[in-house]
Every structure is written in C-alpha cells, then in structure tokens.
Amino acid sequence: MEVTRLFDILDRYKEINPTQQVALAHKRDGEWHKYSIDQYIETTNLISAGLLEIGVKRGDKIAIISTSRSEYNMIDMGIMQIGAIPVPIYPTISASDYNYILNHAEITYVFSEGEELLRKIESILPTVPTIRGIYTFKDRGRHKYLAELIALGKTCIEKRLPEIVQIKSTVTEDDVCCIIYTSGTTGMPKGVMITHKNIVMQVKSIATIPAPWCKKAFSFLPLCHAYEKLMVYMYQYCGIEIYYAESIGTITENIKEVNPNIMTCVPRVLEKIYDKIFAAGKKLPYAKRQIYFWAIKLARNYKREMHLHAYTGLYKIADDLVFSKWRESIGGNFDIVVSGGAALQPKLCAFFSAIGMPIFEGYGLTETSPVIAVSTKEEDGLAFGTVGKPLKGVEVKIDPETNEIICRGDNVMKGYYKAPDLTKQVIDEDGWFHTGDTGKLNSKGQLTVTGRLKGIFKTSMGKYINPFIIEEIFAQSPFIDNIMVVGENQKFAAAVISPSFHFLKSWCKSHKVPYESDEKVIENDRVKARINEEVKKYNAFLGDTEKIKRFCLVSEEWTVKNKLLTPTLKVKRPQALERYKEDIEKMFS
C-alpha cells in the first residue's frame, strides 16, 4: 500500500497486520481500553460520517484539546479523511492563548477533554464567533459528546461512506494536514501549516530505525507536539501497538504494565529518572553503596562501540549486579528510547544506553515537521553528544558567519497560517529554512546543536555568552531543577536557579538541615553553601568568561501553569527575566 497522505496509513496497517488486536490502547480510571485495527478504522469512518452530517466542510479547522488517548487518533484521522484540518492544541495553556488560537485559526468545532479545560473554553466561547459546537469525550450534561457523534455516524455511514471515499481521492500530498501552533518562548503563537508530504516523508525515513521485534510503543508526551505526533504516525505505519499512559504521574507504573520496546521522552524525564536512581543509592549500606556507585560511574562512561563488540567484562558484571535491577524498576524491554525537545547530556545518553535503554536523539522544529536530524543504527548514525545525521531527503548547512543551522527539503512547512511576511523571514528565496539555532557538523556529518541564535548575548567586556550551553552543563546537577543564565551588557555571567526541592528535601534530611518550607530553605546558609559547591563544580567545565560568578535561588517551581515554561518545558526567558528582575539587578549591583 503506497502511503502519500497520512490517512493512507490505516489502509497500510490493515494490509500488513490484518488481525491486529491492539492497535491503540489507553488507560482511564485504572482500566486499559484497547482497540483493534478494525475498530480503529471503523470508528474513524463513523467520526468522518458524523462530521459530514453536522456540516463540516473541506478546509474547516477543528481543534483537538486533549491528553493522549486512543480516540485522539480516531478524531485526527476522521477529520483529515474529509479534507478538514485538525488543529491540535496543548491542554495546559492559558485562556488568553486559547482565545487567540481559536480565533486566529477560525475554529468551527472543538473536541475538549476534562472539566477544568472545558470551563476555560466555555469562558471564552462568546469571543470566538466561528465555533459552532463543542464535543466532550464523555457526557458532561451541557455539550454534545464523542459517543453521540459516533452514533450519528452509524445512522448515516451507508450514505456518507461513498462521499468519504470520494473526498479522500481528491486530497493531495501537498494539502495541509494540520496546523500546529508553536508554544513560543516569545511573542504570540504562530500557526505552522504542515502538509501530508511533510510528515509522510519523515515517517518513511524513520520507519527503518526500529528493530523487527519492536512490537509495542509507549506514549506519554502530548500528541499536539509535532515530535510525538510524528512518532505515533510512524508506529502505525510499522504496525506497532500503541499504549498511552494514564497520566504523567503513572508513567513508571504503566511502563511496567506494558513492557514496551520503544518510546519517546524529553531530557527532563530521563534526568528525573537518573536523579531517583542516584538518590536511592545513598540509602544503601556501605558495601552495597560502593558497588552501586561503581556501576553508575561505569555506565556514565559507556560507549556504543562497547556494545557492538559484545557486552562483556565489567559491564556484564555490573549488569548482573545492578543494571538489571534498574531496568526492572523502570520497566520495558527497550529497542529504542528517542529523546528530543532539548539536548541531553552525553553522560546521561551513555548511562541509559549502558543499562539497556538505548538513547537515540533527534532534532528539529515544528516548522520542519519536525525532524531535521536523528540518530540511527547505521554506521556513524549515532554518537553521544550529537543528534545524529540529517534525515534522508533533508539538506543541512551551517551559516559560516553566524553558525546558524539552516535546512531545505520536503520536511519544511508550507508556511505560517495568515502570516506570509513571517514566513518570508524564516524561509529564504532558495527554500532554506533558518532555524534560529546554532550548531556544527563534524567530519562524519553528525550534527551538534549549540544554542539559540537570539539567546546569545554580549557582556560589557565585549565577550559573547551562549547561555544554553552553560544551562545544559548545570542541568546535570541533581540540586538544580531549572536555571537561567543572565548577564547581557554586564561584566560577568550570573544565574537564576530554581532548585530541585524534591532532591533538596532528601539532602536536608540526611544532613540534619531544617526544612520548614521552600521559601525558608533557600535562605539557609548551609544550603547556599552547598549550591555554591555545585556552581564551582560545573564552572570548572567553562571558560573564564562563561563561569557563573553570582547566582540567586528562587523558591518558585517553574511550570507551564505559572507561565515560566512552555508546554515543551523550555524556559520562557522574557517572562522569567521580568519575574526575577529585582533578583537579577541585585546580583549585578
């Protein structure tokens, strides 16, 4: 089955795995809900029929605001099959952001999950005149709900199915398949128009990476994110079962239940897993603790070629004594763990790969649908500290003057919705997309991302500082949850640090330091001194002009809710600079 549009994946799935009993599964209220490939296709067609029946036309934009679940895929495919355009939106953004996106995209219908989210949408409903209705995922007593749309589809499927087939035949690979609004660390969100071709070419390119025995995928990242969205299409293209986590808080438990072979994650999740493993070792008796931390050190120095030449010697001993227990506690029989969204420390790549969770990194942006480069199993396809080689069919260059990464290929978006001027700012006349990221290509063609072009600042001494490189180094500390390096037009670099209070509580307990509250503990002299030791430790990896000379601790955890992090967990620098303006001024006074 030739796949040129995303909904073609369903026909291919049915062709390669006609009796697949679990194509999609999600857990709600403690119970797994599973759908075979036949149920998936049938429900998708019923949703398409129901949407046609309520008057949805080709080109209409329909918002999906939900956590990941099986029905999400059915709605997504059901919308695309009739030439309408899904607009996936994060379920964690503010009411003002919803108001902007729903109006800008001229949304006609909304699929909304959860009571709190529904109230947020209802509060702005009078200000979005294009919305004709809201569908919830269960009956909430005041709007239509998904089961009703599916039931409506059943009443008209015989009449509508030929129409669905006819519409599908007219959809081309160059048509827009979705509009994804960037989370944006600055300014208003921009609607990225992505075509079927943009995603299909990537699906086909990365589909060769998983091993043939890779049969189960686990997913917990939001499907409104281009990165997870692509991977889920790839799973379906390969006929891999998909299991969605019940919630962020149940990831560990759900992984053990599913025992997956592949999943995607962000560095923050892997960092937290590592921190828990590290903290657990400190509670062990002396002899066991020595073996435990010997194994950690060994894993952090792992190199991929060691595995290629047989997993023997010290690593085999460590695996028998320690690594196997860590794998069991994490769950899974992993072929691949794909990390993206931000850079992962090479030592952590080595650590997880050593213990049986092979880390493959990727890099891209929503505007590149999203992959520009990714690690593979091919020769020189994977190297810790790089994001692999450019994807097949994608050209990558480094601007010789600015070190900006630019790319060209079928992965580059059609443009920003209703913003041709903004599109021209990032896609030049020769079709090169300017990422705004800085990087370098080594002699083997492997790409390393070094920072954001706009984030680089100059000190009053005329020295350029790349805060992202510094922040990446300091992120290794278990004491630090988030850090923002500052110092533009100042004599030196400084940092605002939000400590990892979970780790700090454990440290305070073992060192008999009183912990009354987050606000009071950061004023404790012993805590300040300990964080200062961490600063000195990681400063040793930096040049003189890059070293953090002063820092301030803040008691606020940085989250999406308090608008200090984007939904992809990147620091919103303008908001953070404003929030901690006085603290920053004190550091430089």
C-alpha positions as CSV (number, residue, x, y, z in Angstrom):
1,M,0.0,0.0,0.0
2,E,1.5,3.3,-1.1
3,V,1.2,6.0,1.6
4,T,1.1,9.6,0.3
5,R,-1.4,11.0,2.7
6,L,-1.5,10.4,6.4
7,F,-4.8,8.6,6.4
8,D,-3.4,6.1,3.9
9,I,-1.5,4.7,6.9
10,L,-4.7,3.0,8.1
11,D,-5.1,1.0,4.9
12,R,-1.4,0.0,5.1
13,Y,-1.8,-1.0,8.7
14,K,-4.8,-3.2,7.8
15,E,-2.7,-4.7,4.9
16,I,0.4,-5.6,7.0
17,N,-1.4,-6.6,10.2
18,P,-5.0,-7.5,9.3
19,T,-5.8,-9.2,12.6
20,Q,-4.0,-6.8,14.9
21,Q,-6.0,-7.0,18.2
22,V,-4.3,-4.0,19.9
23,A,-3.7,-1.1,17.5
24,L,-4.4,1.6,20.1
25,A,-4.8,1.4,23.9
26,H,-5.1,3.9,26.7
27,K,-5.7,3.7,30.5
28,R,-8.5,5.6,32.2
29,D,-9.8,5.1,35.8
30,G,-7.5,2.2,36.3
31,E,-8.6,0.2,33.3
32,W,-7.0,-0.4,29.9
33,H,-9.2,0.4,26.9
34,K,-8.0,-1.4,23.8
35,Y,-8.9,-1.1,20.1
36,S,-8.1,-3.5,17.3
37,I,-7.2,-2.2,13.8
38,D,-10.7,-3.0,12.6
39,Q,-12.3,-1.0,15.5
40,Y,-9.8,1.9,14.8
41,I,-10.8,2.1,11.1
42,E,-14.5,1.6,11.7
43,T,-14.6,4.3,14.4
44,T,-12.6,6.7,12.3
45,N,-15.1,6.3,9.4
46,L,-18.0,6.9,11.7
47,I,-16.4,10.1,13.0
48,S,-15.9,11.2,9.4
49,A,-19.5,10.4,8.6
50,G,-20.8,12.2,11.7
51,L,-18.7,15.3,10.9
52,L,-20.1,15.5,7.4
53,E,-23.6,15.1,8.8
54,I,-23.2,18.1,11.0
55,G,-22.0,20.2,8.1
56,V,-18.2,20.1,8.4
57,K,-16.7,21.0,5.0
58,R,-13.3,20.7,3.4
59,G,-10.9,23.3,4.8
60,D,-12.8,23.7,8.1
61,K,-10.5,23.9,11.1
62,I,-11.3,21.6,14.1
63,A,-9.4,21.9,17.4
64,I,-8.4,18.8,19.4
65,I,-7.6,19.8,23.0
66,S,-6.9,16.6,25.0
67,T,-4.3,14.5,26.6
68,S,-3.2,11.5,24.6
69,R,-5.7,8.7,24.2
70,S,-6.9,6.3,21.5
71,E,-9.8,8.5,20.5
72,Y,-7.4,11.3,19.7
73,N,-6.0,9.3,16.7
74,M,-9.5,8.4,15.5
75,I,-10.7,12.0,15.6
76,D,-7.4,13.2,13.9
77,M,-7.8,10.7,11.1
78,G,-11.5,11.2,10.9
79,I,-11.0,15.0,10.3
80,M,-8.3,14.6,7.7
81,Q,-10.3,12.0,5.7
82,I,-12.9,14.6,4.8
83,G,-10.4,17.3,3.9
84,A,-10.9,19.3,7.1
85,I,-7.9,20.4,9.1
86,P,-7.1,19.3,12.7
87,V,-5.6,21.9,14.9
88,P,-4.0,20.1,17.9
89,I,-3.7,22.4,20.9
90,Y,-2.0,21.9,24.3
91,P,-4.5,21.3,27.1
92,T,-2.2,23.3,29.5
93,I,-2.1,26.8,28.0
94,S,-3.9,29.9,29.3
95,A,-7.4,31.1,28.5
96,S,-5.9,34.1,26.6
97,D,-3.8,31.7,24.5
98,Y,-6.9,29.6,23.7
99,N,-8.8,32.8,22.8
100,Y,-6.0,33.9,20.4
101,I,-5.6,30.5,18.7
102,L,-9.3,29.6,18.3
103,N,-10.0,33.0,16.8
104,H,-6.8,33.1,14.6
105,A,-7.5,29.6,13.2
106,E,-11.2,30.3,12.8
107,I,-12.1,27.0,14.6
108,T,-15.5,25.6,13.8
109,Y,-15.7,22.7,16.3
110,V,-13.7,21.8,19.4
111,F,-13.0,18.4,20.9
112,S,-12.3,19.0,24.6
113,E,-11.2,16.7,27.4
114,G,-11.7,17.4,31.1
115,E,-14.0,19.6,33.2
116,E,-11.4,22.2,34.1
117,L,-10.4,22.6,30.4
118,L,-14.0,22.7,29.3
119,R,-14.7,25.6,31.7
120,K,-11.8,27.5,30.3
121,I,-13.1,27.1,26.8
122,E,-16.6,28.0,27.8
123,S,-15.4,31.2,29.4
124,I,-14.1,32.5,26.0
125,L,-16.8,30.9,23.8
126,P,-18.7,34.2,23.4
127,T,-15.5,35.8,21.9
128,V,-15.0,33.1,19.2
129,P,-17.8,33.6,16.7
130,T,-16.7,30.8,14.3
131,I,-17.2,28.0,16.9
132,R,-20.4,26.1,16.1
133,G,-20.1,23.5,18.8
134,I,-18.0,21.6,21.4
135,Y,-17.7,17.9,21.8
136,T,-16.5,16.4,25.0
137,F,-15.1,12.9,25.5
138,K,-17.8,11.9,28.0
139,D,-21.3,13.2,28.8
140,R,-20.9,16.4,30.9
141,G,-24.5,17.3,30.6
142,R,-24.2,20.5,28.6
143,H,-22.5,19.8,25.3
144,K,-22.5,17.1,22.7
145,Y,-20.1,14.3,23.4
146,L,-18.0,11.9,21.2
147,A,-20.2,8.9,21.6
148,E,-23.1,10.9,20.2
149,L,-21.1,11.9,17.1
150,I,-20.1,8.3,16.6
151,A,-23.8,7.2,17.0
152,L,-24.8,9.9,14.4
153,G,-22.2,8.4,12.1
154,K,-23.7,5.0,12.4
155,T,-27.1,6.3,11.2
156,C,-25.6,7.8,8.0
157,I,-22.5,5.7,7.3
158,E,-24.0,3.9,4.3
159,K,-24.9,7.3,2.7
160,R,-21.7,9.0,3.7
161,L,-19.1,6.3,3.0
162,P,-19.0,6.8,-0.8
163,E,-18.6,10.6,-0.1
164,I,-15.7,9.9,2.3
165,V,-14.0,7.8,-0.3
166,Q,-14.6,10.4,-3.0
167,I,-13.2,13.2,-0.8
168,K,-10.1,11.1,0.2
169,S,-9.4,10.7,-3.5
170,T,-9.2,14.4,-4.0
171,V,-6.8,15.1,-1.1
172,T,-3.2,15.5,-2.3
173,E,0.1,15.2,-0.6
174,D,0.6,18.9,-0.8
175,D,-2.6,19.7,1.1
176,V,-2.3,21.0,4.7
177,C,-2.9,18.1,7.1
178,C,-2.7,20.1,10.3
179,I,-2.0,23.5,11.8
180,I,0.2,23.3,14.9
181,Y,0.6,26.5,16.9
182,T,4.1,26.9,18.3
183,S,4.3,27.2,22.0
184,G,6.7,30.1,21.6
185,T,9.2,31.4,24.2
186,T,8.5,34.9,22.9
187,G,5.5,36.6,21.2
188,M,2.2,35.2,20.2
189,P,1.9,31.6,18.9
190,K,2.3,31.1,15.2
191,G,0.2,28.6,13.2
192,V,2.5,26.2,11.4
193,M,0.9,24.7,8.3
194,I,2.1,21.2,7.8
195,T,1.3,19.1,4.7
196,H,0.8,15.4,4.3
197,K,4.1,15.2,2.3
198,N,6.0,17.0,5.2
199,I,5.1,14.2,7.6
200,V,4.9,11.2,5.3
201,M,8.5,11.6,4.0
202,Q,9.7,11.6,7.6
203,V,7.6,8.6,8.6
204,K,9.1,6.6,5.8
205,S,12.6,7.7,6.6
206,I,12.5,6.8,10.3
207,A,10.4,3.7,9.9
208,T,13.6,1.7,9.2
209,I,15.1,2.5,12.7
210,P,13.1,0.2,15.0
211,A,14.1,-3.5,15.0
212,P,11.7,-6.1,13.5
213,W,11.0,-7.4,17.1
214,C,9.8,-3.9,18.1
215,K,6.1,-4.5,18.6
216,K,4.9,-2.2,21.5
217,A,5.2,1.5,21.8
218,F,4.5,3.6,25.0
219,S,3.5,7.2,24.7
220,F,3.1,9.9,27.4
221,L,4.1,13.1,25.6
222,P,1.2,15.2,24.2
223,L,0.0,14.4,20.7
224,C,-0.3,18.1,20.0
225,H,3.5,18.2,19.9
226,A,4.9,17.7,16.4
227,Y,7.6,15.3,17.7
228,E,5.3,12.9,19.4
229,K,2.7,13.2,16.6
230,L,5.3,12.1,14.1
231,M,6.4,9.1,16.2
232,V,2.8,7.9,16.6
233,Y,2.2,8.0,12.9
234,M,5.4,6.0,12.4
235,Y,4.3,3.4,15.0
236,Q,1.1,3.0,13.0
237,Y,3.0,2.8,9.7
238,C,5.1,0.0,11.1
239,G,2.1,-1.8,12.7
240,I,3.3,-1.3,16.2
241,E,0.9,-1.4,19.1
242,I,0.5,2.0,20.9
243,Y,-0.2,2.3,24.6
244,Y,-0.9,5.7,26.1
245,A,-0.1,6.5,29.7
246,E,-2.9,7.2,32.1
247,S,-1.2,10.4,33.3
248,I,2.2,11.9,33.9
249,G,2.1,10.6,37.5
250,T,1.6,6.9,36.4
251,I,4.3,6.7,33.7
252,T,6.5,4.3,35.7
253,E,3.6,2.1,36.7
254,N,2.2,2.0,33.1
255,I,5.6,1.2,31.6
256,K,5.8,-1.9,33.8
257,E,2.3,-3.0,32.8
258,V,3.0,-2.5,29.0
259,N,6.7,-3.7,28.9
260,P,7.3,-1.6,25.7
261,N,10.1,-1.8,23.2
262,I,10.1,1.8,22.1
263,M,9.0,5.2,23.5
264,T,9.8,8.9,23.2
265,C,10.7,11.2,26.0
266,V,12.2,14.6,26.8
267,P,15.6,15.0,28.7
268,R,13.8,16.3,31.8
269,V,12.1,12.9,32.3
270,L,15.4,11.0,31.9
271,E,17.1,13.4,34.2
272,K,14.5,12.8,36.9
273,I,14.8,9.0,36.5
274,Y,18.6,9.3,36.8
275,D,18.2,11.5,39.9
276,K,15.9,9.0,41.6
277,I,18.4,6.2,40.8
278,F,21.3,8.3,42.2
279,A,19.3,9.2,45.4
280,A,18.3,5.6,46.0
281,G,22.0,4.6,46.2
282,K,22.7,6.9,49.1
283,K,20.3,5.0,51.3
284,L,22.2,1.7,50.9
285,P,24.5,0.1,53.4
286,Y,28.2,0.9,52.8
287,A,29.2,-2.2,50.9
288,K,26.2,-2.2,48.6
289,R,26.6,1.6,48.1
290,Q,30.1,1.2,46.9
291,I,29.0,-1.4,44.2
292,Y,26.0,0.8,43.3
293,F,28.0,3.9,42.6
294,W,30.8,2.0,40.9
295,A,28.0,0.8,38.5
296,I,26.8,4.4,38.0
297,K,30.3,5.6,37.2
298,L,30.8,2.7,34.8
299,A,27.5,3.4,33.0
300,R,28.3,7.1,32.6
301,N,31.5,6.2,30.7
302,Y,29.8,3.7,28.4
303,K,30.5,4.0,24.7
304,R,28.3,2.4,22.0
305,E,31.1,0.5,20.4
306,M,31.5,-1.5,23.6
307,H,28.1,-3.0,22.9
308,L,28.9,-3.6,19.3
309,H,31.9,-5.7,20.3
310,A,29.9,-7.8,22.9
311,Y,28.6,-6.7,26.2
312,T,31.2,-8.5,28.4
313,G,33.7,-7.8,31.1
314,L,32.9,-5.2,33.8
315,Y,29.7,-4.2,32.1
316,K,28.4,-7.8,32.2
317,I,29.2,-7.9,36.0
318,A,27.5,-4.5,36.5
319,D,24.5,-5.7,34.5
320,D,24.1,-8.8,36.7
321,L,24.6,-6.9,39.9
322,V,22.9,-3.6,39.3
323,F,21.8,-2.6,35.8
324,S,19.2,-5.4,35.5
325,K,17.6,-4.2,38.8
326,W,17.4,-0.6,37.4
327,R,15.8,-2.0,34.2
328,E,13.3,-3.9,36.2
329,S,12.4,-0.8,38.3
330,I,11.9,1.3,35.1
331,G,10.2,-1.4,33.2
332,G,10.4,-2.2,29.5
333,N,12.4,-4.3,27.1
334,F,13.7,-1.4,25.0
335,D,14.9,-1.4,21.5
336,I,15.0,2.4,21.3
337,V,14.2,5.4,23.5
338,V,14.1,8.6,21.5
339,S,14.9,11.8,23.3
340,G,14.1,15.1,21.8
341,G,12.9,18.6,22.5
342,A,16.2,19.7,24.0
343,A,19.8,18.5,24.3
344,L,20.5,15.5,26.6
345,Q,23.8,15.4,28.4
346,P,26.2,12.9,26.7
347,K,26.9,11.2,30.1
348,L,23.1,10.5,30.5
349,C,22.9,9.1,27.0
350,A,25.8,6.8,27.9
351,F,24.2,5.9,31.2
352,F,20.8,4.9,29.9
353,S,22.3,3.1,26.8
354,A,24.6,1.1,29.2
355,I,21.7,-0.1,31.4
356,G,19.6,-1.3,28.4
357,M,17.6,1.8,27.4
358,P,19.4,2.7,24.1
359,I,19.1,6.5,23.7
360,F,18.6,7.9,20.2
361,E,18.4,11.7,19.9
362,G,16.7,13.8,17.3
363,Y,16.5,17.5,16.5
364,G,14.0,19.7,14.7
365,L,11.3,22.3,15.0
366,T,7.5,22.4,14.5
367,E,8.3,24.2,11.2
368,T,10.3,21.3,10.0
369,S,7.5,18.8,10.7
370,P,9.6,18.3,12.9
371,V,12.8,16.2,12.2
372,I,15.9,17.7,10.7
373,A,18.4,15.2,12.1
374,V,18.1,11.9,14.1
375,S,20.3,9.1,15.4
376,T,20.1,5.8,13.5
377,K,21.6,2.3,13.8
378,E,23.6,2.9,10.6
379,E,27.4,3.3,10.6
380,D,28.2,6.7,12.2
381,G,24.5,7.1,12.7
382,L,24.8,7.5,16.5
383,A,27.2,9.4,18.6
384,F,26.6,10.7,22.2
385,G,26.6,14.4,22.2
386,T,25.2,14.7,18.7
387,V,21.7,14.5,17.3
388,G,22.8,12.1,14.5
389,K,22.9,12.8,10.8
390,P,20.4,14.9,8.8
391,L,17.4,12.9,7.8
392,K,17.4,11.4,4.3
393,G,16.0,14.0,1.9
394,V,16.9,16.9,4.2
395,E,19.8,19.2,3.3
396,V,21.6,20.9,6.2
397,K,24.1,23.7,6.2
398,I,25.8,25.8,8.9
399,D,25.9,29.5,8.1
400,P,29.6,30.4,8.2
401,E,29.1,33.8,9.7
402,T,26.5,33.1,12.4
403,N,26.8,29.3,12.8
404,E,23.0,29.1,12.3
405,I,21.6,25.7,11.3
406,I,19.6,26.0,8.0
407,C,17.9,23.2,6.2
408,R,16.0,22.5,3.0
409,G,13.7,19.6,2.0
410,D,10.2,18.2,1.9
411,N,10.1,18.5,5.7
412,V,9.9,22.3,5.6
413,M,6.4,23.6,6.4
414,K,4.1,25.2,3.9
415,G,4.3,28.4,5.9
416,Y,2.7,30.3,8.8
417,Y,-1.1,30.5,8.7
418,K,-2.2,34.0,7.7
419,A,1.4,35.3,8.0
420,P,3.2,35.4,4.7
421,D,5.6,38.1,5.9
422,L,6.7,36.0,8.9
423,T,7.1,33.0,6.5
424,K,9.5,35.0,4.4
425,Q,11.5,35.9,7.4
426,V,12.4,32.2,8.0
427,I,12.3,30.6,4.5
428,D,14.5,32.4,2.0
429,E,14.1,32.6,-1.7
430,D,16.1,29.4,-2.3
431,G,13.9,27.4,0.1
432,W,16.3,27.3,3.0
433,F,14.6,27.3,6.4
434,H,16.5,29.4,9.0
435,T,16.1,27.6,12.4
436,G,17.4,30.3,14.7
437,D,19.5,27.5,16.4
438,T,23.3,27.4,16.2
439,G,25.2,24.2,15.6
440,K,28.1,22.4,13.9
441,L,28.6,19.4,11.7
442,N,31.6,17.2,12.3
443,S,33.6,15.3,9.7
444,K,31.2,12.3,9.9
445,G,28.2,14.5,9.1
446,Q,26.8,14.3,12.6
447,L,25.1,17.4,13.9
448,T,25.5,19.1,17.3
449,V,23.1,21.8,18.4
450,T,24.9,24.5,20.4
451,G,22.2,27.1,21.3
452,R,19.8,29.7,20.1
453,L,21.0,32.5,17.9
454,K,18.7,35.1,19.6
455,G,19.7,33.9,23.1
456,I,23.4,34.6,22.7
457,F,24.3,37.9,24.5
458,K,27.4,40.0,24.9
459,T,28.9,41.1,28.2
460,S,30.0,44.7,28.8
461,M,33.6,43.3,28.3
462,G,32.6,42.5,24.7
463,K,32.6,38.7,25.2
464,Y,29.8,36.6,23.7
465,I,28.0,34.2,26.0
466,N,25.8,31.3,24.9
467,P,23.6,30.7,27.9
468,F,22.1,27.5,26.5
469,I,25.5,25.7,26.6
470,I,26.0,26.8,30.2
471,E,22.5,25.9,31.3
472,E,22.9,22.4,29.7
473,I,26.1,21.8,31.7
474,F,24.5,22.9,35.0
475,A,21.4,20.8,34.3
476,Q,23.5,17.8,35.3
477,S,23.3,18.8,38.9
478,P,20.7,16.9,40.9
479,F,20.3,20.1,43.0
480,I,19.1,22.2,40.1
481,D,15.7,21.8,38.5
482,N,15.8,24.9,36.3
483,I,18.4,27.6,35.6
484,M,18.5,30.7,33.5
485,V,21.9,32.4,32.7
486,V,21.9,36.2,32.5
487,G,24.4,38.9,32.0
488,E,23.7,40.9,28.9
489,N,25.8,44.1,29.0
490,Q,27.1,43.2,32.4
491,K,30.7,42.4,33.5
492,F,30.1,38.7,34.1
493,A,27.5,35.9,33.8
494,A,25.1,35.1,36.6
495,A,22.3,32.7,37.1
496,V,18.8,32.4,38.5
497,I,18.4,28.9,39.9
498,S,15.2,27.1,40.8
499,P,16.4,24.2,43.0
500,S,15.1,20.6,42.8
501,F,13.2,20.8,46.0
502,H,12.5,17.1,46.0
503,F,16.2,16.4,46.0
504,L,16.9,19.2,48.4
505,K,14.5,17.8,51.0
506,S,16.3,14.5,50.9
507,W,19.7,16.2,51.2
508,C,18.5,18.4,54.1
509,K,17.2,15.3,55.9
510,S,20.4,13.4,55.6
511,H,22.5,16.5,56.7
512,K,20.1,17.5,59.5
513,V,19.3,20.8,58.0
514,P,15.8,22.1,59.0
515,Y,13.3,22.2,56.1
516,E,10.3,24.3,57.1
517,S,9.3,25.5,53.6
518,D,10.8,26.0,50.1
519,E,10.9,29.8,50.8
520,K,12.9,29.4,54.0
521,V,15.3,26.6,52.9
522,I,16.8,28.7,50.1
523,E,17.8,31.3,52.8
524,N,19.7,28.7,54.8
525,D,23.4,29.3,54.8
526,R,24.3,25.6,54.6
527,V,22.0,25.2,51.6
528,K,23.5,28.2,49.9
529,A,27.0,26.9,50.5
530,R,26.1,23.5,49.1
531,I,24.6,25.0,45.9
532,N,27.7,27.2,45.7
533,E,29.8,24.0,45.6
534,E,27.7,22.8,42.7
535,V,28.3,26.1,40.9
536,K,32.1,25.8,41.4
537,K,32.0,22.1,40.2
538,Y,30.3,22.9,36.9
539,N,32.2,26.2,36.4
540,A,35.3,24.0,36.0
541,F,33.9,22.9,32.6
542,L,33.6,26.5,31.4
543,G,35.9,29.2,30.1
544,D,36.7,32.2,32.3
545,T,34.1,34.5,30.6
546,E,31.4,31.8,30.8
547,K,31.7,31.0,34.5
548,I,28.8,31.8,36.8
549,K,30.2,34.5,39.1
550,R,27.0,35.0,41.1
551,F,23.6,33.2,41.5
552,C,20.3,33.7,43.3
553,L,18.0,30.9,44.4
554,V,14.2,31.3,43.9
555,S,11.6,29.3,45.8
556,E,9.1,29.1,42.9
557,E,9.0,25.9,40.8
558,W,9.0,26.8,37.1
559,T,5.9,25.3,35.4
560,V,3.7,25.8,32.4
561,K,0.9,26.9,34.7
562,N,2.9,29.9,36.1
563,K,4.0,30.7,32.5
564,L,7.7,30.3,33.2
565,L,7.9,27.2,30.9
566,T,6.5,26.5,27.5
567,P,4.4,23.3,27.1
568,T,7.6,21.7,25.8
569,L,9.3,22.6,29.1
570,K,11.6,25.3,27.7
571,V,12.2,28.4,29.9
572,K,10.2,31.5,28.7
573,R,13.1,33.9,29.1
574,P,11.2,37.2,28.7
575,Q,8.7,36.1,31.4
576,A,11.4,34.8,33.7
577,L,13.5,38.0,33.2
578,E,10.6,40.1,34.2
579,R,9.6,37.9,37.1
580,Y,13.0,38.0,38.7
581,K,14.0,41.5,37.6
582,E,14.8,42.6,41.1
583,D,16.8,39.5,42.0
584,I,18.9,39.9,38.8
585,E,19.5,43.6,39.5
586,K,20.8,42.7,42.9
587,M,23.3,40.2,41.5
588,F,24.8,42.9,39.3
589,S,24.6,45.8,41.8
